[in-house]
């Protein structure tokens, strides 16, 4: 289903009571390097410390009550785990998170602190199998940490806020992990400012999106 601007606006209104509106900060050093005025969207000030509750709160709130009642299961090594646990707590839903044993203890503690139950897999490659096992045992709903329409829709609020604070922005640079944030921001920004450029960036050592695009996926 295509992500639409009206759904992003609805998601923002629905999630606003649970989230912070993060600031746009100027960076003189970065601006001097690129020869333009540079702003940073400070999503580190968001609840749980990342942008991810934006999508997680909307995704969890969008589930039918009978589906939420069976619980939620997800997989993550860190930020998405805490975000989905936070979102589930906000609506009184139970959540189990599959995490690799290598997950940082800080992230494990934060996720537990929001009330999630954690099950560990030996490493990242074992997470999906563990999620399937947990689903089979409980009938819980699997909320993907990034490849989910509602998650992407919720993340789109970042784009709305950027253009409210900097209406004449002509370029937005977005980090890419799973691709959920850049997708939501791109839809929102393109709908609000014609001709704006959205550029996704990722580490040279882990160019997964670039490889996927090159492979036609």
KACOR-V939871 format. One record per helix or strand of 2 or more residues. SS is the DSSP state (helix for helix, strand for strand). FROM is the first residue (numbers start at 1). TO is the last residue. Records with the same first field share a line. If there is no record, write none. Layout:
BEGIN
SS=FROM-TO, FROM-TO
END
This chain:
BEGIN
helix=5-18, 28-34, 43-45, 47-49, 53-62, 65-69, 79-91, 105-113, 124-138, 149-155, 157-165, 180-192, 204-206, 208-214
strand=24-26, 39-41, 72-75, 95-100, 117-121, 141-142, 171-175, 197-201
END
